[in-house]
Amino acid sequence: MKRILSLLVCAALLLALTGCARAAGGAYKLDYITADGMRMSPGTYGMNISFELDEEGRGTATYGGSTVEVEWEDDGSTVTLTGPNGVLEFSKSGKSLILHSEGTLLFFNPVEEDED
């Protein structure tokens, strides 16, 4: 009986965690950057980067005044954006998407609806 109860509890936890998983669709903006143990604001360096991802695997990425079309995939732990300039792979951490680039981490966080 204990074994069956343990299995049921594990199954319930697994379902709860699966329900918490979030597909990457939505709007994101570059929130902060870390490099050499320092946290930096992207605004300090004129880095205004954002992207919007629809539920069908397409979207747009904006840097400064330029906007490009992208396609994206979410495999559960990695979000891959493919655009005219190549492929970027983001790791997922909670609601954040993190781009790793030569020891520098760029943290993209969801744009809250009232931030439009």
C-alpha positions in Angstrom: 0.0 0.0 0.0 2.8 2.4 0.8 4.4 1.7 -2.6 1.2 2.5 -4.4 0.7 5.7 -2.4 4.3 6.7 -3.1 3.8 6.2 -6.8 0.5 8.2 -6.8 2.2 11.1 -5.0 5.1 11.0 -7.5 2.7 11.0 -10.4 0.8 13.9 -9.0 4.0 15.9 -8.5 5.1 15.1 -12.0 1.8 16.4 -13.4 2.0 19.5 -11.3 5.5 20.3 -12.5 4.5 19.6 -16.1 1.6 22.0 -15.7 4.0 24.7 -14.5 6.2 24.4 -17.5 5.8 27.3 -19.8 6.2 27.4 -23.6 8.5 30.2 -24.6 5.9 32.0 -26.7 5.4 35.7 -25.7 7.3 38.9 -25.6 10.8 39.2 -24.1 13.3 42.0 -23.5 16.9 42.0 -22.5 16.7 42.7 -18.8 20.4 42.5 -17.7 23.8 41.1 -18.6 26.4 39.4 -16.4 30.1 39.3 -17.3 33.1 38.7 -15.1 30.8 38.4 -12.0 29.3 41.9 -12.6 25.7 42.6 -13.4 25.1 45.3 -16.0 22.2 47.2 -17.4 21.8 46.9 -21.2 20.6 50.5 -21.4 24.1 51.6 -20.2 25.5 50.1 -23.5 22.6 51.1 -25.7 21.4 47.5 -26.0 17.7 47.6 -26.5 17.0 44.0 -27.6 13.6 42.4 -27.6 11.6 39.6 -29.3 8.1 38.4 -29.7 7.3 34.8 -30.3 3.9 33.6 -31.4 2.5 30.2 -30.6 3.1 28.9 -34.1 6.9 29.0 -34.0 7.4 32.4 -35.7 8.2 35.8 -34.4 10.2 39.0 -34.6 13.5 40.2 -33.0 14.2 43.9 -32.6 17.6 45.5 -31.9 17.7 49.3 -32.0 15.6 50.3 -35.0 15.9 47.0 -36.9 13.4 44.2 -36.8 13.9 40.7 -38.4 11.6 37.7 -38.8 12.6 34.6 -36.8 11.5 31.1 -36.3 11.7 29.4 -32.9 11.5 26.0 -31.2 11.3 25.1 -27.5 12.5 21.6 -26.6 11.8 22.1 -22.9 15.2 23.2 -21.7 16.4 25.2 -24.7 14.8 27.7 -27.0 16.3 28.0 -30.4 15.8 31.2 -32.5 16.7 31.0 -36.2 16.9 34.2 -38.2 18.6 35.7 -41.2 21.9 36.1 -39.3 22.0 32.5 -37.9 20.9 30.5 -34.9 20.8 31.4 -31.2 20.3 28.9 -28.4 18.8 30.2 -25.1 18.7 28.1 -22.0 15.6 28.3 -19.9 15.6 29.2 -16.2 12.2 29.7 -14.7 10.6 32.4 -17.0 13.9 33.7 -18.2 15.7 32.9 -21.4 19.5 33.1 -21.1 21.9 33.6 -24.0 25.4 32.3 -23.2 28.2 34.1 -25.2 31.9 33.6 -24.3 31.4 33.9 -20.6 28.8 36.7 -20.9 25.1 35.9 -20.0 22.2 37.9 -21.4 19.0 37.5 -19.5 15.8 38.0 -21.4 12.7 38.2 -19.2 9.0 38.2 -20.2 7.4 41.6 -20.8 4.5 42.0 -18.5 1.4 43.1 -20.4 1.2 46.5 -18.7 4.8 47.3 -19.9 3.7 47.8 -23.5 
